[in-house]
Amino acid sequence: MDRIPLTSSRSLAIPLLLVLCQFATPLQRSWGQSFRGDENQAPTKPQKSLAESANPPNVVTKTLGGLQFWSDVRIRHHWRIQKNVYTDHHRLLDADNNRHAWGTLKHCAQQLEKIAREKKLPPINGTVVLALHGTVRSRDSMEKLCQSLRDKTDYTVFNVTYASTRLSIKDHAESLGQIVKHLDGAKEIHLVAHSMGNLVIRHYFGDHLPADKTRKPDPRIRRVVMLAPPNQAPALAKTFKQNPLFQIIWGVSGIEMANWTDLEKRLGTPTCQFGILAGRMSSAASSNPLIRGNDDLVVAIEETKLAGAIDYRVIQVNHSTIMRNETVMDYTLSFLRHGFFVSADTRQQIKQEDIRANGVKKAEAIAPDRIVPQGILRQRILPQRSTPDAPPNKLHQRELEGRNRGVEVRNKGSKKRPLDELPRRPIGAGERRE
């Protein structure tokens, strides 16, 4: 039997998790409320950090590099200091994820300075790019994009790790702030993020509001590229809000996204130039039936929009692989260099009036040939007609209800015919069916 390519299995990971969440919903009653815990409470931490007052001896040890239990707080070249989300102790890793020190942050920072002197690591200079992955992912998902930027520019590119499911978005934003603060020597800083990583960036800006004079966004941050960001209330998170499996897999941050009204109050809009790249599927049949409107299987196109973006593009690619798409990588590089994806003349800016309520404008309906899940009635956009025995909108509503029942409803006294016998072309004003 042929093996499934690794890239294909990764691209299917999130959709498969969503299917598991859907099947897990009926089990929630039997598992009980205690399984979920307090939705608004972060995991409890010990009162005292591990090795808080000691700097233990270290044996160079191979690690996994930090998947869901470690967050970067310092990065210098290929070295990084990470913090454990449960014990609060820190460790120093090299480019191969070998641990060279552990204990307090101060101790790890001292060891990093010692290594920098011994290995004569040059100071950071010029432009730095920080890449942030999405939820339930690791920095490996962003590595191809980061390597592309390294190959085509002289930027210093750091691929950031954070425990996306174990802590709150506020905690992730604080870790990002520490990294930015300690990029000594960097003249410009660009940010590139996928999915929930963009909410981490927005929370960072929200924590540094202009009203708070003691905390301001780092003025070196010049541009941000958002890849498939859930900038508006994500429908999937809301759908699976009470699902126990969703709460386990997506963790604290996922629950926060499900409670969007509370989270949105703490999110800011980048004060620098930012552009958005959204994904979509190739056809309605391949889209997610649980999301209204066009989508990338996880996020609807309308959910990606944020007022203030100076450029916006929709690419035919799914949510899980958008960061590895060649067009997306080219657009990202163009925006970081010039502030546009294609050209200055073709920028597509997002204004407040472009943000649609509940994913669609009031005058719109679901696309006629969109595939919807079984049990949900298909809706078709029908022309409004005026007749002697019905107001314009009333007849339109009667026709829509009739199509949902599989028949055509015409004027009073007219014959009803099965929907399959009707021509697919809508009836225009003044036209009659033979």
C-alpha positions in Angstrom: 0.0 0.0 0.0 1.3 3.4 -0.9 2.1 5.8 2.0 0.3 9.1 2.2 2.7 12.0 1.7 3.6 13.8 4.9 2.5 17.2 3.5 -0.9 15.7 2.6 -1.4 14.3 6.1 -0.5 17.6 7.7 -3.0 19.5 5.5 -5.7 17.1 6.6 -4.9 17.4 10.3 -7.2 20.3 11.3 -10.2 19.1 9.2 -9.9 15.6 10.7 -9.8 17.2 14.2 -13.0 19.1 13.4 -14.7 15.8 12.4 -13.7 14.3 15.7 -15.1 17.2 17.5 -18.4 16.8 15.7 -18.7 13.2 16.7 -17.7 13.9 20.3 -20.5 16.3 20.9 -23.1 13.6 22.0 -20.7 12.3 24.6 -20.6 15.5 26.4 -23.7 14.8 28.5 -22.2 11.6 29.9 -18.8 13.1 30.6 -20.3 16.0 32.5 -19.4 19.5 33.3 -16.4 18.5 35.4 -14.6 17.3 32.2 -14.6 20.7 30.8 -13.7 22.8 33.8 -13.9 26.5 34.0 -13.8 28.0 30.5 -12.4 31.3 31.6 -9.8 29.9 33.9 -6.2 29.3 32.7 -4.4 26.1 34.0 -3.3 26.5 37.5 0.5 26.9 38.0 2.6 26.1 41.0 3.2 28.9 43.5 7.0 28.7 43.0 8.9 28.1 39.8 11.1 25.0 39.5 14.7 25.8 40.3 13.8 29.4 41.0 16.6 30.0 43.4 19.1 27.5 42.0 21.1 27.1 38.8 21.4 23.4 38.4 24.2 21.7 36.5 23.3 20.7 33.0 24.1 17.8 30.7 23.6 18.6 27.0 20.4 16.8 26.2 18.4 16.4 23.0 14.9 17.9 23.2 11.9 18.1 20.9 12.4 21.9 20.7 9.1 22.9 22.4 5.7 21.8 21.0 2.9 22.7 23.3 4.5 23.2 26.7 7.2 25.7 25.9 7.2 29.3 24.7 10.2 31.3 23.4 11.1 34.4 25.5 14.5 35.2 23.9 16.0 34.5 20.5 19.5 35.2 19.3 20.6 33.8 16.0 19.9 30.0 16.3 19.7 30.0 20.1 16.5 30.4 22.0 15.5 30.6 25.7 12.2 29.0 26.4 9.8 29.0 29.4 7.8 26.0 30.5 4.1 26.8 30.8 3.6 24.7 33.9 6.7 24.9 36.0 7.9 28.4 34.9 11.5 27.3 34.6 13.6 28.2 31.6 16.0 26.4 29.3 18.5 27.3 26.6 18.4 25.5 23.3 20.7 25.6 20.3 19.8 25.2 16.6 19.5 21.4 17.0 17.2 21.7 20.0 20.0 20.5 22.4 19.6 21.9 25.9 22.7 23.8 27.2 21.3 25.3 30.4 18.2 25.3 32.5 16.9 27.0 35.6 16.1 30.7 36.0 15.7 33.1 33.1 18.7 35.1 34.5 20.9 32.0 34.5 19.9 31.0 31.0 20.5 34.6 29.7 24.0 34.6 31.3 24.8 31.3 29.7 23.6 32.7 26.3 25.9 35.7 26.7 28.8 33.5 27.6 28.2 31.3 24.5 27.9 34.4 22.3 31.3 35.5 23.4 32.9 32.1 23.0 31.4 31.5 19.6 31.8 35.2 18.6 28.1 35.5 17.5 27.6 38.7 15.6 25.1 41.2 17.0 21.7 41.5 15.3 21.6 44.1 12.6 19.3 45.4 10.0 15.8 43.9 9.5 14.3 41.1 11.6 11.3 39.0 10.7 9.4 37.1 13.4 7.1 34.3 12.2 4.3 32.9 14.4 2.5 29.7 13.8 -1.2 29.0 14.4 -3.0 27.0 17.1 -2.3 23.3 17.6 0.8 23.8 15.4 4.6 24.2 16.0 7.2 26.3 14.3 7.9 23.5 11.8 4.7 24.6 10.0 6.3 28.0 9.2 9.8 26.8 8.4 9.4 26.6 4.6 8.2 30.3 4.6 11.0 31.3 6.9 13.6 29.6 4.7 12.2 31.2 1.6 12.7 34.7 3.2 16.2 33.8 4.3 17.2 32.6 0.8 15.8 35.7 -1.0 16.7 38.5 1.4 19.3 39.5 3.9 16.7 39.6 6.7 17.3 37.9 10.0 14.3 35.5 10.3 13.3 34.0 13.6 10.7 31.2 13.7 9.0 31.6 17.0 7.6 28.8 19.2 4.8 29.3 21.7 2.5 26.9 23.6 -0.6 27.8 21.5 -3.1 25.5 23.3 -1.8 25.7 26.9 -2.0 29.4 27.8 -4.1 32.4 27.1 -3.6 34.6 24.1 -2.6 37.4 26.5 0.2 35.1 27.8 1.4 34.5 24.2 1.4 38.2 23.6 3.5 38.9 26.6 6.1 36.3 25.4 6.1 38.0 22.0 6.7 41.3 23.7 9.7 39.9 25.5 11.2 38.7 22.3 10.6 42.0 20.5 12.0 44.0 23.5 15.3 42.0 23.5 16.0 42.2 19.7 19.0 44.5 20.4 20.5 46.0 17.3 17.5 45.4 15.0 16.6 48.5 13.0 13.3 47.2 11.6 11.0 44.4 12.7 8.4 42.7 10.5 5.8 40.1 11.7 4.3 37.2 9.8 1.7 35.0 11.4 -0.7 32.2 10.5 -4.2 31.8 11.9 -4.3 32.4 15.7 -0.8 33.8 15.6 -2.3 37.0 14.3 -4.5 37.3 17.4 -1.3 37.1 19.4 0.0 40.0 17.4 -3.3 41.9 17.8 -3.3 41.3 21.5 0.3 42.6 21.7 -0.9 45.9 20.1 -4.0 45.9 22.3 -1.8 45.7 25.4 0.1 48.7 24.2 -2.8 51.1 23.5 -1.9 54.8 23.0 -3.9 55.7 26.1 -1.4 53.8 28.2 1.6 56.0 28.1 3.8 53.5 29.9 3.5 50.8 27.3 3.7 51.5 23.6 4.2 49.2 20.6 7.9 48.9 19.6 8.4 51.7 17.0 10.7 49.4 15.0 7.7 47.2 14.0 7.0 48.3 10.5 4.9 45.7 8.6 2.7 42.7 9.4 1.5 40.0 7.1 -1.6 38.0 8.2 -2.1 34.6 6.8 -5.7 33.2 7.2 -6.4 35.3 10.3 -9.6 34.9 12.3 -10.0 38.6 12.7 -13.8 38.3 13.1 -15.8 35.9 15.3 -14.7 32.4 14.1 -17.8 30.4 13.3 -16.1 27.0 13.9 -14.9 27.9 17.4 -18.5 29.0 18.3 -20.0 25.8 16.9 -17.8 23.6 19.0 -17.7 25.9 22.0 -19.3 23.3 24.3 -17.5 20.3 22.8 -15.2 18.6 25.3 -12.8 17.3 22.6 -12.5 20.8 21.1 -11.6 22.1 24.5 -8.9 19.5 25.0 -7.3 20.0 21.5 -7.7 23.7 21.1 -7.2 24.4 24.8 -7.4 27.8 26.6 -6.8 29.8 23.4 -9.5 28.0 21.5 -12.0 28.6 24.3 -11.1 32.3 24.2 -11.8 32.4 20.5 -15.2 30.8 21.1 -16.0 33.6 23.6 -15.2 36.2 21.0 -17.1 39.1 22.5 -14.8 39.1 25.5 -11.6 38.5 23.5 -12.3 41.1 20.9 -12.2 43.9 23.6 -8.6 43.1 24.2 -7.5 42.9 20.6 -5.9 45.9 18.9 -5.3 46.9 15.3 -1.7 47.1 14.2 -0.5 50.7 14.2 1.9 49.9 11.3 1.2 48.8 7.8 -0.5 45.4 7.5 -1.8 43.2 4.8 -4.0 40.1 4.8 -3.9 36.9 2.7 -7.0 34.7 2.9 -7.5 31.2 1.6 -10.4 29.6 -0.2 -11.3 26.2 -1.6 -11.4 25.5 -5.4 -15.2 24.9 -5.4 -18.2 25.1 -3.1 -18.3 21.3 -3.0 -14.9 21.2 -1.3 -15.7 24.0 1.2 -16.6 23.4 4.9 -20.4 23.0 5.1 -20.3 24.3 8.7 -19.1 27.7 7.6 -21.3 30.3 5.9 -19.8 31.8 2.8 -16.5 30.9 1.0 -13.9 29.5 3.3 -10.5 27.7 3.6 -12.0 24.8 5.6 -11.4 26.5 8.9 -11.9 30.3 8.5 -14.4 32.1 6.3 -13.1 34.7 3.9 -15.2 37.4 5.6 -13.8 36.4 9.0 -10.3 37.3 7.8 -11.0 41.0 7.1 -9.9 43.8 9.4 -10.4 47.5 8.8 -7.1 49.3 8.2 -5.4 46.7 6.1 -3.6 48.4 3.2 -3.8 45.3 0.9 -5.9 42.1 0.7 -5.8 39.1 -1.4 -7.7 35.7 -1.6 -5.6 32.7 -2.7 -6.9 29.3 -3.7 -5.4 27.2 -0.9 -6.6 25.6 2.3 -6.1 26.8 5.8 -3.5 24.3 6.9 -1.1 24.8 3.9 -1.4 28.5 3.1 2.0 29.3 4.7 3.7 26.8 2.3 2.0 28.0 -0.9 4.4 29.5 -3.4 2.2 32.4 -4.3 1.6 33.2 -0.7 5.4 33.2 0.0 6.0 35.5 -3.0 3.2 37.9 -1.8 4.6 37.9 1.7 8.1 38.9 0.5 6.7 41.6 -1.7 4.7 43.1 1.1 7.6 43.1 3.6 9.7 44.8 1.0 7.3 47.3 -0.6 4.1 47.4 1.4 1.9 45.7 -1.3 1.3 42.2 -2.5 1.3 42.8 -6.3 1.7 46.6 -7.0 1.0 49.9 -5.4 -1.7 50.6 -8.0 -3.6 47.4 -7.3 -3.8 47.5 -3.5 -7.1 46.3 -2.1 -7.6 48.2 1.1 -10.1 47.1 3.8 -12.3 49.8 5.3 -14.8 49.5 8.1 -17.8 49.4 5.7 -16.2 46.3 4.0 -16.6 44.3 7.2 -19.8 42.3 6.9 -22.1 41.4 9.8 -22.3 37.7 10.5 -20.2 36.9 7.5 -22.5 38.2 4.7 -24.2 41.4 3.8 -27.9 41.7 4.4 -28.7 41.8 0.7 -26.8 38.6 0.0 -27.7 34.9 0.4 -25.8 31.7 0.2 -24.5 30.9 -3.3 -27.0 28.9 -5.3 -24.8 25.9 -6.0 -23.2 25.8 -2.5 -23.2 22.3 -0.9 -24.8 22.3 2.5 -24.8 19.5 5.1 -27.7 17.0 5.2 -30.6 18.3 7.2 -30.0 21.9 6.3 -32.3 23.3 3.7 -30.8 24.6 0.5 -31.4 28.3 -0.1 -31.4 29.9 -3.5 -31.3 33.6 -4.3 -34.5 34.4 -6.2 -35.6 37.5 -8.1 -38.2 39.7 -6.4 -41.4 40.0 -8.5 -44.5 42.1 -8.2 -47.9 40.5 -9.0 -51.5 41.7 -8.7 -52.2 39.3 -5.8 -48.9 39.5 -3.8 -46.6 42.2 -2.5 -43.0 42.1 -4.0 -41.2 40.6 -1.0 -44.1 38.3 0.1 -44.1 36.3 -3.2 -40.3 36.1 -3.1 -40.6 34.6 0.4 -43.3 32.1 -0.7 -41.1 31.0 -3.6 -38.1 30.5 -1.3 -40.2 28.4 1.2 -41.6 26.4 -1.7 -38.1 25.5 -3.0 -37.1 24.4 0.4 -40.0 21.9 0.3 -39.0 20.7 -3.1 -41.8 22.4 -5.1 -42.3 25.7 -6.9 -44.9 28.1 -5.3 -46.4 30.4 -7.9 -49.5 32.6 -7.8 -52.6 31.5 -6.1 -54.4 28.7 -8.0 -51.4 27.8 -10.1 -50.2 24.2 -10.4 -47.3 23.0 -8.2 -44.5 21.1 -9.9 -41.6 19.1 -8.5 -38.4 21.2 -8.3 -36.5 18.7 -10.4 -38.9 19.3 -13.4 -38.2 23.0 -13.4 -35.6 24.7 -15.5 -32.6 26.0 -13.5 -32.7 29.5 -14.9 -34.5 31.9 -12.5 -37.8 33.5 -13.5 -37.2 37.1 -14.6 -39.6 40.0 -14.1 -42.5 39.7 -16.5 -41.7 36.1 -17.6 -43.9 33.1 -17.4 -43.2 29.4 -17.4 -44.8 27.4 -20.2 
